[in-house]
Amino acid sequence: MTVEVDKALCPHNHVCPLVRLCPVGAITQGLDGFPVVDNEACILCGKCVRKCPMKAMQFVE
């Protein structure tokens, strides 16, 4: 399982609040403004999925 960003839902025009929320620093913000998940570092805690205000973060099998 991985966490992915649904780019159709993410506004990507602001500083992503999930970057600071991730307890292991697995989320950064790309040059295009979209959050980028390092799935090797991600511990699948689900914080980003639960807290994304736009519901753009999703678990994917």
C-alpha positions as a printed Julia matrix, in Angstrom:
61×3 Matrix{Float64}:
  0.0    0.0    0.0
  1.14   3.55  -0.72
 -0.17   7.09  -0.26
 -0.77   9.11  -3.41
 -2.01  12.61  -4.22
 -5.12  13.04  -6.34
 -3.96  16.02  -8.39
 -7.53  16.72  -9.5
 -8.46  17.5   -5.88
 -5.29  19.24  -4.68
 -5.29  23.02  -5.29
 -1.43  23.11  -5.16
 -1.45  26.93  -5.01
 -0.4   27.26  -1.37
  2.05  25.82   1.14
  0.81  22.29   1.79
 -0.02  21.88   5.52
  0.73  18.16   5.32
  4.47  18.78   4.95
  4.65  19.83   8.62
  2.07  17.26   9.72
  3.97  14.14   8.6
  5.7   12.63  11.65
  8.55  11.13   9.58
  9.07  13.9    7.02
  7.88  11.74   4.11
  5.98  14.61   2.45
  7.65  17.44   0.57
  6.27  19.96  -1.88
  7.35  19.71  -5.5
  8.22  22.63  -7.76
  4.75  22.32  -9.3
  3.21  22.89  -5.84
  1.85  19.37  -5.4
  2.8   17.38  -2.31
  5.2   14.52  -3.0
  5.14  11.4   -0.8
  8.35   9.45  -0.29
  6.77   6.02   0.0
 10.02   4.5    1.24
  9.96   6.82   4.26
  6.16   6.77   4.73
  4.98   4.67   7.69
  1.33   4.61   6.49
  0.1    6.27   9.7
 -2.74   7.89   7.75
 -2.39  11.38   9.24
 -2.13  13.01   5.82
 -5.1   11.02   4.5
 -7.27  12.04   7.47
 -6.12  15.67   7.71
 -5.91  16.8    4.08
 -8.53  19.57   3.86
 -9.23  18.76   0.21
 -9.3   14.94   0.7
 -6.6   14.69  -1.99
 -4.38  12.17  -0.15
 -5.45   8.58  -0.6
 -4.26   5.09   0.24
 -3.65   3.07  -2.92
 -3.0   -0.67  -3.1
